[in-house]
Amino acid sequence: MYQDETNDAVALLQQLIAIPSFSKEEKQVADFLERYIEMKGYVAVRKDNNVWILPPGFDSERPTVLLNSHIDTVKPVAGWMRDAFKPSVENGKLFGLGSNDAGASVVSLLHAFFYLTQKQQSYNLIFAASAEEEISGRNGIESLLHELPKIDFAIVGEPTGMNLAVAEKGLMVLDCEVQGKAGHAARNEGENAIYKALSAIEWFKTFDFEKKSELLGAVKMTVTQINAGTQHNVIPDKCSFVVDVRSNEMYSNQEILDEIDRHIECSVIPRSTRLSSTATPLNHAIVKRGRELNRTVFGSPTLSDQALMPFPSLKMGPGDSARSHTADEYILISEINEAIDIYIKLLDGLTI
């Protein structure tokens, strides 16, 4: 079904792939998408490198659903055997940087939006293509939300095999530092900051937050970087390390930070506490219809713009997360067709 929409979406994705759009460098692809939307007869609204559309006949008395995905990509990793910016189709696979993450979601949501807004729905539908998702930048969806009308629900396009990620882990990165006292390594002097840091690192390794989530499991803390010492014969007077914290919806990032501060004596400074875990009730009308369409409900360990949305949402899009950020990234043409079909079935005629 929806073969015309699929053909248009695939053609658009090929054009998007050909335009480099690294995070904070999305201007050209945003310009192109803005022109494409206007060519289709809609009014495109622009804020920085974010592009969005209000539906014809927007009514503030009706609930509003946001369809969102991102137009930025990471840089190509080593190992590409093809030109990352030259789209090519082989055996039903469309290759190119950002094809899977998240170009296929962008074009599928956009063409579902075009289809759904051709007739009156019981809700408003907004489409937004956002920037800086790959770096959780402040000039992406976070700044755009201040420009949009009140949102009641969002579908965030990311590669999930068109299953429903109704919960998502949050992220907090901690810069930790332990102070010691310098001395000569040959003598029994000084205070070794590395040794002092070991107990803190062991705590991060073994501490178990009590509240577990049915969809997301436990809070996960992982020490991922460590740095200390200036040379072999000097007792290090400072040891710094980085902790990656993945929160569940049972705790706010601030609550996790407060718990850490109660147990750890070293300096602990979060780079940000704004990337929160999210969870949407399973009895929400959109989630219920998704389950009626035999879509699996799950909790996602990876981060998306969902983390910055203070309203119910789900993450759902064509493709496979395992293909993201890999060499020779691709999307199946059939996955785009399936995505448009499911998005339309999910939303057409729905009462929220």
VENTAMO-V442745 format. One record per backbone hydrogen bond with DSSP energy under -0.5 kcal/mol. CO is the residue of the C=O (numbers start at 1). NH is the residue of the N-H. E is the energy in kcal/mol with one decimal. If there is no record, write none. Layout:
BEGIN
co=CO nh=NH e=E
co=CO nh=NH e=E
END
This chain:
BEGIN
co=2 nh=6 e=-2.3
co=3 nh=7 e=-2.7
co=4 nh=8 e=-2.3
co=5 nh=9 e=-2.5
co=6 nh=10 e=-2.8
co=7 nh=11 e=-2.2
co=8 nh=12 e=-2.3
co=9 nh=13 e=-2.5
co=10 nh=14 e=-2.2
co=11 nh=15 e=-1.5
co=12 nh=16 e=-2.3
co=13 nh=17 e=-2.6
co=14 nh=18 e=-1.2
co=16 nh=19 e=-1.6
co=18 nh=20 e=-0.6
co=21 nh=73 e=-1.9
co=22 nh=25 e=-2.9
co=26 nh=30 e=-2.6
co=27 nh=31 e=-2.8
co=28 nh=32 e=-2.2
co=29 nh=33 e=-2.4
co=30 nh=34 e=-2.4
co=31 nh=35 e=-2.0
co=32 nh=36 e=-2.3
co=33 nh=37 e=-2.4
co=34 nh=38 e=-2.0
co=35 nh=39 e=-2.1
co=36 nh=40 e=-1.3
co=37 nh=42 e=-1.8
co=38 nh=41 e=-1.5
co=42 nh=44 e=-0.7
co=43 nh=54 e=-0.5
co=45 nh=52 e=-2.6
co=47 nh=50 e=-2.6
co=50 nh=47 e=-2.3
co=51 nh=129 e=-3.4
co=52 nh=45 e=-3.0
co=53 nh=127 e=-1.4
co=55 nh=58 e=-1.0
co=59 nh=62 e=-2.0
co=63 nh=124 e=-3.2
co=64 nh=152 e=-2.6
co=64 nh=153 e=-1.3
co=65 nh=126 e=-2.8
co=66 nh=68 e=-0.6
co=66 nh=155 e=-2.9
co=67 nh=128 e=-2.8
co=68 nh=157 e=-3.7
co=69 nh=130 e=-2.5
co=73 nh=23 e=-1.2
co=77 nh=80 e=-0.8
co=82 nh=84 e=-0.6
co=83 nh=86 e=-1.8
co=84 nh=97 e=-2.9
co=85 nh=87 e=-0.6
co=88 nh=90 e=-0.5
co=88 nh=95 e=-3.1
co=90 nh=93 e=-2.0
co=92 nh=333 e=-2.6
co=93 nh=90 e=-2.4
co=93 nh=95 e=-0.7
co=94 nh=331 e=-1.9
co=95 nh=88 e=-1.2
co=96 nh=99 e=-2.1
co=98 nh=103 e=-2.9
co=99 nh=104 e=-1.7
co=100 nh=102 e=-0.5
co=102 nh=106 e=-2.2
co=103 nh=107 e=-2.5
co=104 nh=108 e=-2.0
co=105 nh=109 e=-2.7
co=106 nh=110 e=-2.2
co=107 nh=111 e=-2.1
co=108 nh=112 e=-2.0
co=109 nh=113 e=-2.4
co=110 nh=114 e=-2.3
co=111 nh=115 e=-1.9
co=112 nh=116 e=-3.0
co=113 nh=117 e=-2.2
co=115 nh=118 e=-1.4
co=116 nh=119 e=-1.0
co=124 nh=65 e=-3.0
co=126 nh=67 e=-3.5
co=127 nh=53 e=-2.6
co=128 nh=69 e=-1.6
co=128 nh=130 e=-0.6
co=129 nh=51 e=-2.5
co=130 nh=71 e=-2.7
co=130 nh=72 e=-0.6
co=131 nh=141 e=-0.6
co=132 nh=135 e=-0.7
co=132 nh=137 e=-2.7
co=133 nh=136 e=-1.4
co=137 nh=140 e=-1.1
co=140 nh=143 e=-0.7
co=140 nh=144 e=-1.8
co=141 nh=145 e=-2.3
co=143 nh=146 e=-0.7
co=144 nh=147 e=-2.0
co=144 nh=148 e=-1.1
co=153 nh=66 e=-2.7
co=154 nh=156 e=-0.5
co=154 nh=314 e=-2.0
co=155 nh=68 e=-2.7
co=155 nh=157 e=-0.6
co=156 nh=158 e=-0.8
co=156 nh=316 e=-2.5
co=158 nh=160 e=-0.8
co=160 nh=163 e=-1.2
co=163 nh=165 e=-0.8
co=164 nh=166 e=-1.3
co=164 nh=298 e=-2.5
co=165 nh=315 e=-2.3
co=166 nh=280 e=-2.3
co=167 nh=300 e=-3.0
co=168 nh=278 e=-2.0
co=170 nh=247 e=-0.7
co=172 nh=174 e=-0.5
co=172 nh=245 e=-2.5
co=173 nh=271 e=-2.8
co=174 nh=176 e=-0.7
co=174 nh=243 e=-2.1
co=175 nh=269 e=-2.3
co=176 nh=241 e=-2.2
co=177 nh=267 e=-2.2
co=178 nh=239 e=-2.2
co=181 nh=191 e=-3.0
co=183 nh=235 e=-3.2
co=184 nh=187 e=-1.4
co=184 nh=189 e=-0.5
co=187 nh=189 e=-2.0
co=191 nh=181 e=-2.5
co=191 nh=193 e=-0.5
co=192 nh=196 e=-1.8
co=193 nh=197 e=-1.9
co=194 nh=198 e=-1.2
co=195 nh=199 e=-0.6
co=196 nh=199 e=-0.5
co=196 nh=200 e=-0.7
co=197 nh=201 e=-2.6
co=198 nh=202 e=-2.5
co=199 nh=203 e=-1.9
co=200 nh=204 e=-2.1
co=201 nh=205 e=-1.8
co=202 nh=206 e=-1.8
co=203 nh=207 e=-2.8
co=207 nh=209 e=-0.5
co=213 nh=217 e=-1.9
co=215 nh=299 e=-0.5
co=217 nh=213 e=-2.1
co=220 nh=246 e=-3.2
co=222 nh=224 e=-0.6
co=222 nh=244 e=-3.3
co=225 nh=242 e=-2.1
co=227 nh=240 e=-2.8
co=231 nh=234 e=-1.5
co=233 nh=185 e=-2.4
co=235 nh=183 e=-0.5
co=236 nh=193 e=-2.6
co=237 nh=180 e=-3.0
co=238 nh=229 e=-0.8
co=239 nh=178 e=-2.8
co=240 nh=227 e=-3.0
co=241 nh=176 e=-3.0
co=242 nh=224 e=-2.3
co=242 nh=225 e=-1.1
co=243 nh=174 e=-2.6
co=243 nh=245 e=-0.6
co=244 nh=222 e=-2.4
co=244 nh=246 e=-0.5
co=245 nh=172 e=-2.1
co=245 nh=247 e=-0.6
co=246 nh=220 e=-2.4
co=247 nh=170 e=-1.7
co=248 nh=251 e=-1.4
co=252 nh=256 e=-1.9
co=253 nh=257 e=-2.4
co=254 nh=258 e=-2.5
co=255 nh=259 e=-1.9
co=256 nh=260 e=-2.2
co=257 nh=261 e=-2.5
co=258 nh=262 e=-1.3
co=259 nh=263 e=-0.7
co=260 nh=263 e=-1.3
co=260 nh=264 e=-2.4
co=267 nh=177 e=-2.0
co=268 nh=270 e=-0.5
co=269 nh=175 e=-2.8
co=274 nh=276 e=-1.4
co=275 nh=171 e=-2.1
co=278 nh=168 e=-2.2
co=281 nh=284 e=-1.4
co=284 nh=288 e=-2.9
co=285 nh=289 e=-2.1
co=286 nh=290 e=-2.2
co=287 nh=291 e=-2.2
co=288 nh=292 e=-1.8
co=289 nh=293 e=-1.3
co=290 nh=295 e=-2.0
co=291 nh=294 e=-1.8
co=296 nh=164 e=-2.8
co=298 nh=166 e=-1.4
co=298 nh=167 e=-0.9
co=300 nh=169 e=-2.4
co=304 nh=307 e=-1.7
co=305 nh=308 e=-1.7
co=306 nh=309 e=-2.0
co=307 nh=276 e=-1.1
co=308 nh=310 e=-0.6
co=312 nh=154 e=-1.2
co=314 nh=156 e=-2.9
co=314 nh=316 e=-0.5
co=315 nh=165 e=-2.6
co=317 nh=160 e=-2.3
co=317 nh=161 e=-0.6
co=317 nh=162 e=-2.3
co=319 nh=161 e=-1.5
co=320 nh=323 e=-2.2
co=321 nh=324 e=-1.2
co=323 nh=326 e=-1.3
co=326 nh=329 e=-0.8
co=329 nh=96 e=-2.3
co=331 nh=94 e=-3.5
co=332 nh=335 e=-0.6
co=332 nh=336 e=-1.3
co=333 nh=337 e=-1.9
co=334 nh=338 e=-2.4
co=335 nh=339 e=-2.3
co=336 nh=340 e=-2.3
co=337 nh=341 e=-2.0
co=338 nh=342 e=-2.7
co=339 nh=343 e=-3.0
co=340 nh=344 e=-2.1
co=341 nh=345 e=-2.4
co=342 nh=346 e=-2.6
co=343 nh=347 e=-1.6
co=344 nh=348 e=-3.0
co=347 nh=350 e=-1.9
co=350 nh=122 e=-0.5
co=350 nh=352 e=-0.5
END
